Amino acid sequence: MSAEGGTSFCREWSKVFDPASVAVVGASNFPGKWGFNMPLFLLGGGYRGRLFMVNPRERRVLGLRAHPSLTSIGEEVDLAIVAIPARSVPAAVEDAAAAGIKALIIVTADFSESGPAGAALERELAEAACEAGITVVGPNTMGVFSSSSRLCALGAPVFPRPGGVSFISQSGNLGVQALNAGRRLGIGFARFIGSGNAANTDIPDYLDYLADDPLTRVILIYAEGLKDGRRFLEAARRAALSKPVIALKAGRGELGRRAVRSHSGALAGDIGLFRSACRQAGVIEAESSDELMDLAAAFSVLPTPAGEKAAVMTLGGGWGVVAADACDREGLELAQLPASLIEELDLLLPRFWSRRNPVDIVGNVRRANHLRIIESLVECPEVDLLISMGTLLGRGFFLDNLLNTALRPFLHLLFERPAEVPAFLLSLAKGSLRSLRRRGSFDREGSGGLDLTETRAWTDSYLSSYLQKLMDRSGKPIINVAVNERENAASRSLRRYRIFTAATPERAVSVAAKMARYARTRGSALASCPSRPRLLGEAQPLNMPEKVEGSGLAPK
Amino acid sequence: MSAEGGTSFCREWSKVFDPASVAVVGASNFPGKWGFNMPLFLLGGGYRGRLFMVNPRERRVLGLRAHPSLTSIGEEVDLAIVAIPARSVPAAVEDAAAAGIKALIIVTADFSESGPAGAALERELAEAACEAGITVVGPNTMGVFSSSSRLCALGAPVFPRPGGVSFISQSGNLGVQALNAGRRLGIGFARFIGSGNAANTDIPDYLDYLADDPLTRVILIYAEGLKDGRRFLEAARRAALSKPVIALKAGRGELGRRAVRSHSGALAGDIGLFRSACRQAGVIEAESSDELMDLAAAFSVLPTPAGEKAAVMTLGGGWGVVAADACDREGLELAQLPASLIEELDLLLPRFWSRRNPVDIVGNVRRANHLRIIESLVECPEVDLLISMGTLLGRGFFLDNLLNTALRPFLHLLFERPAEVPAFLLSLAKGSLRSLRRRGSFDREGSGGLDLTETRAWTDSYLSSYLQKLMDRSGKPIINVAVNERENAASRSLRRYRIFTAATPERAVSVAAKMARYARTRGSALASCPSRPRLLGEAQPLNMPEKVEGSGLAPK
């Protein structure tokens, strides 16, 4: 509505993301109201600054003294959260201006998204805020999260794990549910902004801030409509030079565009234009809400591949075919395996293995071979990244297998044919002894059977740390696929070892293709940039080129 | 390889799916070998028929007496599982023929998929089997599951829940992992067949059997290559007249086709031809492995919609936009809400709700309103199906919410500002009292706050049974989306109440679109069919048209 206000004043971002004190206008004791939830979740998130309650009709809110107005607090307030009906918001903005407050989060809805009257009200408050030099997040926003100040100024009880991902979301609900999913997927967040109706501060402004924010290593965007495509393009391009920017654009078709109009009051614009802007700016476009989170997880834990040649390893041929199909669809290359590598694998696989990529290890159950195949593939110079299917095992591996392969038949025998139990156990014991005697050997004629001495190598933790070391050494990403595992097990492993695990081969390939494309376009963007921007130092490097000292184009 | 043999003899399917006795050729005591796993999993699955071990070099296998050959058993064997190296398989087929066995599951690999020598060997065994009237599943198969005889003749420890879904999979690994996923998603299976290299029995033969199988209510197919497109088309068309047939075709692009060649030895053929065959036959095509399972779950528990007009209800606008975009993409219509319905909803929603479909309930936290909105939408004559987002809550709802909204801030206060705790608790108590006094009322100005008396209505079980009753009454499907829930909770609820829950709005829309299209094409297929085929009676009807007595075209 007031994009013109977007650049007309200098924003004090520290007041939004690192406020020393927060006031809640419309603070309430009524359970479930925004004015109740916001301070409660601020407390729950462990916010350590000072907290002021504003409500002229209450004496205390959540145990804290309630002030009749912002000006009556009489102490410095960095950030005010406004949760009162729309018609009262302009007065609150005046009050904030009078109190010298420079940052507002206006959660109230019923502005430009609800029609012309709301739009007029929104313009009014935007102008007043700009005049007073106030940065407004919202209105119609779910709020802000900031890890540095433990600020959970959100309308939902979501307490993200701190980390390197920052998320600008035009939808609050989608945003906080993504933060929630992030907890499950092991994604840590630096900042979250529900941009809402963006009265005087919009996605490009947040992008500018996040581009220079040292805590932010990956930027996510969920956008419905862009008020100023050119400004978005400029901001996105600048941000994408120093860190991966991943965007999901909604409002693509006719139904979607109409839904956008009534949701955020924005004009959805043409998806083709957005797509070409993304391509120009080096922004990675996500195709679905799932993929947005997959990409966030992958970019925050994996090294970027040097090229687009993938090796695919699979326990069973079908998944290999599904992955190859996905490579066709996503434009990911399958690496040609050099003859020397095929010879190497010949020693580790049954005689009749396919000798091509995808490498179908034909149900091989020797873990030592399995791991040596992974290592050979990753270390092959023809391979830029590995997609590995059937490698992660889930926490219940031992229990499940013991139950399913030994205990289950044993119980059936015990209850149905008890006379056969002693002979059954004797056979198991004899077989196990035989397996132990033949440990280390490998029969290339078919299924070689288990090597029972490999027990430890079959655990999640062993494999995860093995893969992590391999990635550290090679600088190449390994994308795991855990098709038949419980999601929990995979995500626990992910959290602990920073291994990205995709739920299906299709999703793994899609992530791999986007990482590879990013690496390529990023390489050319940096090459064409007269003085390459400074890259941010990181504890867990994203495998970017070496640091280059800044200049005119670089973030300050 | 020998499609010509495909129809040249009469298959005794009961020997494959309901064998009274099973022999394992190549039975072994060596852990991990196929000859060890198969009988172990047969026992583990609770197979109750007689089990014979065949191995000339062992005295006992898994406690059972080992016979030197099939002929030496001296008792009737319905089904033999062959797990010996490829070069010895032809002799085993001869042995089976001599013993009068009519069904073989040949798990051995290294046949047509590995090159010309293997192909010759496969032809040889196929011819011998056809001559002897033996139905061969495989070679290179993961095996067979059949719920009626509790037959888990599989190479992996997978024990599906019995149910109405049957699955023909050209990939064993993908197949058994789907069976595994089915356990998690609450999908019950009637039969599973790993068709493997399909020496003398192929997908169309299995389709013919499943079309008439009273236990099978939904048919899934994973196909890489079809040896005889015409036969597939005929069989699929016949099957699709009596039950939903859902197919995932792999080997679509160049990389995929090459991967198929080396996996199952099949020719992948053209995806365009397959697609048009599916359309002609009334087969529902899945686009990904995820979608195959989504469709299986949805078709096995939901009524079929009468048309293509969807209502979308969402707790937050962003997800509504994402769903509307998906509708654009998948060709699903959004129902126009009649004025009377809008008036009805006006009473239940904040003043500024969008008054259109998707219905954004703007974070409404009154459960009574929430449920009445769902009911109004489902009962609206303009609406054929409902996609409902943010309705399922997960088992941890109370615990999570108690922890996050009350306990968490309390603990922070306790440890950081203990002096404020008494006043905090007093405020909470006062607010709760106020909420209880205002129960049933609803403030249309904004977030109305919680009604603490609605506690029970917020549980999973309450909602699930509510939705189930609504579906039973209206005959319209309700597809839930559980974006922010743990998958476990959603699937547990699904299992218990037969509610289909999609993981994202995109997946929900995709399933809804395919169900709607199925309903339409099925309607026209039935109309154009001179005498409509008999439909199978079912305990949990799939909401198909009334039964019509059979005739020439009907399954026998």
Interface residues (C-beta under 8 A of the other chain):
Chain A: S28 N29 F30 P31 G32 K33 W34 F36 N37 L40 F41 L43 G44 G46 R48 R60 V61 L62 G63 L64 P85 A86 T108 A109 D110 E113 S114 G118 G155 P157 F159 S169 Q170 S171 G172 N173 L174 G175 V176 Q177 N180 A181 R184 Y222 E224 A250 G251 R252 G253 E254 L255 G256 R258 A259 V260 S262 H263 S264 S288 S289 D290 T314 L315 G316 G317 G318 W319 G320 V321 V322 A323 A324 D325 C327 D328 R329 L334 P350 R351 F352 S354 R355 R356 P358 D360 V362 G363 V365 G390 D400 N401 N404 T405 A406 R408 P409 H412 L413 E416 E420 V421 P422 A423 F424 L425 L426 S427 L428 K430 G431 S432 R434 S435 E445 G446 S447 G448 G449 L450 L452 V483 N484 R486 E487 N488 A503 T504 P505 E506
Chain B: S28 N29 F30 P31 G32 K33 W34 F36 N37 L40 F41 L43 G44 G46 R48 R60 V61 L62 G63 L64 P85 A86 T108 A109 D110 E113 S114 G118 G155 P157 F159 S169 Q170 S171 G172 N173 L174 G175 V176 Q177 N180 A181 R184 Y222 E224 A250 G251 R252 G253 E254 L255 G256 R258 A259 V260 S262 H263 S264 S288 S289 D290 T314 L315 G316 G317 G318 W319 G320 V321 V322 A323 A324 D325 C327 D328 R329 L334 P350 R351 F352 S354 R355 R356 P358 D360 V362 G363 V365 G390 D400 N401 N404 T405 A406 R408 P409 H412 L413 E416 E420 V421 P422 A423 F424 L425 L426 S427 L428 K430 G431 S432 R434 S435 E445 G446 S447 G448 G449 L450 L452 V483 N484 R486 E487 N488 A503 T504 P505 E506
